[in-house]
Each structure stands twice: as structure tokens, then as C-alpha cells.
Amino acid sequence: MTTTGSTPLTLTVVQLKLTLLRNGLRQSGGRRAAFVTSTVLVLLFAALQLLGLIALRGSAHVASLVVLLVAVLALGWAVMPLFFPSGDETLDPTRLVMLPLRPRPLVRALLVSSLVGIGPLFTLCLLAGSVIDLARGTAAVVVAVPALALALLVCVALARAVAAANIRLLSSRRGRDLAVLSGLVIAVGAQLVNFGAQHLGSSGLGQLDPLAEVLRWVPPASAIAAVDAVSAGAYGEAAAQLALSVAALIALLTLWERHLTRLMTAPDGSTLDAAGSTAARERPSGGLARLLPGGRTGTVMERSLRYIWRNPKTKAAWVTSLAIGLIVPVFNALQGTGSVYFACFAAGMLGMQMSNQFGQDTSAFWMVAATISDTRDAYVELRGRALALLVITLPYTTLVTVLTAALLGAWGRLPEVLGLSLALLGMMLATGAWTSARFPYSIPQEGYKNVVPSQAGLAFLSIFGGMIAAALLASPVIALTIWLNVTPHGDPYTWLLLPLGAAYGAATAWAGLKLAAPRTATKLPEILTAVSQG
């Protein structure tokens, strides 16, 4: 079926996309302002990129740069649906399963509708700048037009095929987890781009030539590389590169059509046997419980570790801390501007996860509160949560410290830096336990915010107050480290900072748990009220 009433299906789907966009903007003035602002910024950035690419015309190695740029652009189109599944309502074809539509006309209609939007316009600007850089001569200009269109269609078809293949995942809880982690991926990617740009600035664009020789045969970069081949008179090579891009487009459309057929005909979870799915859900869990201590401590540790794995926002916070704690010292070390003491950043980032321990429970904290009858129960509860955190933070902090020392060749500083990191980690556990009992706040389960607006002050006191207090508590170890490094004969004794830092951190963490336990036991109703507002 290719028509809807008297209107062609393609035109109907395009109108549907425009209607969805218009209705979404009508929901609130803030959404309209955000859309207009983002559109202006994207268009401005696209215009600057286009002018920059045009300015590079005639430069040495510009062909390698352009081919790599198009390959990265295609990669961005491939991963976009995984991290922004709600960015385009038409990405979910399961909303059309009740309509009498055939997969092939639907693929054609959705492909055309995918060309409507800021993303395709931004891509078009970059591709236009790329072909302008490479087109030299009438033949190259003639080939540049279909090559540009072909590269754009491959990018769009790639995004659609990936979305159709993963739509069940993207509409599930794990898909929402991916969306929450999108900011982390962007942050890591930005660091990689920054590192690559600095490396190219010092080594020259010639470093891209070997990689570009491979990527010029990978669609859709091969379509743009065909323009360069025609400019150089290699017409056979250009024909082969264009043929590769055409074959890739046909393969992606075929794959997309097959996934659409499966999505529109296969049964989903609502039609499957409930008994079978229940039995699958009741499979015994792994051996995590057998590796943990017995009693309440082991139960609390297991619950905390499961929160980290299953709760989207808790998982996002942990993965972000793990990534940034590694990126800052390692990337600075790779750039030659870092210090081995940057490894302490990992301990600080991970130690922050101890703050607001009860906030991640939300209103379910009442079940925890019901099991706490005295200060001893509160202490064991906090200790179990701290031990669960240490299961991850201790080996990770050690790994980051060793890796940073290896990259900088500062093995002599390893014991003191590791001791300083362990001391800082102990301080963060102590202050995190105390602020969890003193300044609890609610974490909204929906949306991107990590604190309800009425509790922003509590969150500020809990996080930044805890960080300042931890730094003050770690000052004796910091002062001892400085003294041993400035004293003429102090270097042979810097290894003592490892056992001293570990012991000082453990003692301070124990003291912090002891101080927080009475407050937790006597303020359970207040804590429950504070963490239940989200």
C-alpha cells in the first residue's frame, strides 16, 4: 500500500513528522525556546564548519582530513539512535504496526522523512564542504552531486537500520539506561577529539594519511573519496568507490526492511506465555551473595551493588565517576602535562558516591527504616553501604594510580600517591556517611534532574560541604606528603605514606560511620520524608 486515501504515503509520513514537531513545540514556551536556541547554535556551527572546510581547499592532506571527517560523521549517525531514542518519534516503527502498510513503501517514506530536520541539514553542510575541498575540474563537480546525496542517504539509512534493529532494547529499561549515559559518551568523545586535535597540531595532518587510505574504501566515506579520485583522473577507482556506497545503501535498506517486517509481524512480550516468562524471571541469581559476608552487612552490600547495576541514575553516576576519574589523570599523562598526583582525582570522584546514600532508596527507604531499631543497626547499615562502595573503589583507585605512574614513568611516587588516594577515599566515606544522615535529599526517578528544586540547597551542602570537609580531614596526610618531598633527605621515607595513608583513611572512615549512626537512628522519619519528595 503506497497511498493513504488520496495522499501518497511518503508525503503523509513527512507531514506526520512535521505535525509531531509542531505539536511538541506547542507544549511549553521553554521547549520552544530550547528548540530555537539549539537550532540557531547548530546552524551557526554548521556554517562555521562549512566555511572552515572551504578555507582548507587546496591544503596538503585535506583529502585525508575530509575522508576521516565523513567516517566519524557516519559513526555519529550510527550511534545516535542508541543514546537519543526519544529524539525523533518516528524512529519507533512499532507505532505503525496496526496500519495496513507494506514494509518497502514504508521504508521509502521513512527514509524521505528522515531527511527533514536539523541533523540532516548539519550533515549536508559538512558533506558540501567536503566535496568543495576535493572537487577539481568539471568531471569532479558532476560526480560531487550524486556522491553528496549518496553519502547523506547512507548516513540516514544507517541510523534507521540501527534503530529498527534495536527498537526493543531502546523501548526497555536498558534502553533508557543508555540514554542516561549519553552525556558520558559525549564527554569521553570530546576528550578523545581534544587529544586527537592536540596530537595533530603537533605532528601535522600527514598522520591521517594511513588511516584515510583505509577509510576511503569504507562507505559513506568512499562516496566522498570518489570525488577526489575523479579530480586525480582515477576514474576506475572512483567508480569502484561509488559502487561500494551504492551497495552499502542497498544493504542497509534491505536490512531495515527485514527488521521492519519482523517488528510488524512478530509477537511481542504482551502476547507470549506469561508462565514461561515468569519461570525465566525466577532463575536463581548468581554467586554474588556467596562472596559477601553473612548477616545484615552482606545483605546491605548486595542490595547496594544491585542498586548500582539496576537503577539508571545510580548507574549513570557511577559510570560517569569511573570514566572521569580515569580520563583526567590518564589523558593529562598522555598529553605530557599531567602529574602523578592527578590519580587522586579517581578517589575523590568515587568517594562522592557515598553522599546521599538514602536518597537513592527514594520512598522505599521505609523498608530500610523498619529494620533499624537502634544505633547499632544504623551503624551496620552504613558500614554495609561503605563496604559495597569499597568493593569497586579500592581496586579501581589502585588501577588508576598504577596506570598514571606507568604512563609518566613515576614509579618512585607510586606508594605516596596511592597512600594519599586511600586517605582521601577514607575521608570521603566519613563525610559521605555523615552528610547522608544530616542532609538527605530526594532523587527524582523521572527526567534528567538529580535533585528536586526545593532541595537544591541540601544537595549543595551534602556534596560540596562533604568535599571541603574531606579535604580538611586529609590535610595531615597532605602536609606530611609535602614535608617529605621538600625535606632534603625525605625521599627514602615517602613509601611510609602508603601504610600511613591507608590506616588514617580507614580510621577516619570508621569514625565517620560511628558519628553518623546515632543521627541516622534518631532521624529516620525525617530522612524518609526528605528522600520521598521525588
Buried (B, 14 or more C-beta within 10 A) or exposed (E): EEEBEEEBBBBBBBEBBEEEBEEEBEEEEEEEEEBEEEEEEBBEEBEEBBEEBEEBEEEEBBBBBBBBBBBBBBEBBBBBBBBBBEEBEBBBBBEBEEEEBBBBBBBBBBBBBBBBBBBBBBBBBBBBBBBBBBBBEEBBBEBBEBBBBBBBBBBBBBBBBBBBBBBBBBBEEEBBBBBBBBEBBEBBBEBEEEBEEBEBEEEEBEBBBEEBEEBBBBBBBBBBBBBBBBBBEBEEBBBBBBBBBBEBBEBBBBBBBBBBBEBBEEEEEEEEEEEEEEEEEEEEEEEEEEEBEEEBBBBBBBBBBBBBEEBBBBBBBBBBBBBBBBBBBBBBBBEEEBBBBBBBBBBBBBBBBBBBBBBBBBBEBBEBBEEBEEBEBBBBBBBBBBBBBBBBBBEBBBEBBBBBBEBBEBEEBBBBBBBBBBBBBBBBBBBBBBBBBBBBBBBBEEEEEBBBEEBEEBBEBBBEBBBEBBBEBBEBBBEBBEEBEEEEEBEEEBBBBBEBBBBBBBEBBBBBBBBBBBBBBEBBEEBBBBBBBB
